[in-house]
């Protein structure tokens, strides 16, 4: 087992629990009788949180794969993944909560959820810049306009969604964030489309 595989068995487990918490919360809410009113805010938040967790799962391959195994990195992974897990547990109400409208639950918890997600993103962005600076590779990050565009856009929109009190502003910010993720997904899919996919025949 490589150093990365050992690290990711821990990091990926907590991220996986975050996804399970989101899906499990959605399933529990659907099975409630009577079923609470969903509205639009909670579904937007769920999709945003799920995409953010998935993105971090992907980024771990890029950021941590070259890193040596180290207790400090393991603790850092615990903090990052832990922020995602805590935020995921707050998205849906618990079974014992008597919630008739998910919008009410959303407004009680959305600031905490979004600030936790933003904190995880800020930590990783700072890690990228810090490692690049320590290795004399900061010029590579400085030239990446899409990285800085993404960090600025994500930070600004997430803060707006976290702090705004008017529903239409929160909805607009979350929809814009989902559009940003849609752009990233389309950029990732483009090379696959250009290559015509991949071979289904296993190569020796």
Steps between C-alpha positions, in 0.01 A plus 500: 500500500643836398513806726217661303282189517545488877418870534202480267351198677447736794425824313269332248312319775393825665411660165299189417313531828417859402341381175318224688367758747363715216338206319376345823349829613324537167366144519380543859323821410326337204381215724351725765127497552385767461774606262625856564480761227828505310503839331804591288765612749583163657526312166737770371709471815510119480620499139757768576636312804511170310690656210741668739578171679546322165735773383711459813515126443641573153736770625649263756643296213673810361609668824585217738615222264858637479514576874692277744306329774513721807301534822453873438345429159274238656379754755449756224293246309293441813428872533406545132285188474356562847371841393317335213351233722374745763344719232334196340338400830329839520340507156196286586306493829523195724210259542421640844472853363144601426566693179213563263687731261862440399539871427468569872775247575710649219489851645600374844807317371606640162755749636680232701490248212631740238771648721623149585518413129674828426753437778594163350550661160710784642724251682565302181557813289745628762673161500545511123648849513717418801646183349560674167680786676714262707606310187573811294202425276282795594535642150308201368207574731524873429459433127192284551227758446229235523620400850479859627173557317355189658622582851371858479165400352447214744597709803287798403188303408522270802535798733201667335290186536612455862435855615208616284155511657290538190398170340546618141861603570580164660337313212686707241834441674444124527387474138810694391718261702332201334560662161869535591516131587321424173776690318768297678324173418465596132870593488587161645268316262628675186825295469304176544259599224786601271671163553177311445495361852731217603559138410282242674752229426748439778858541388778270616 
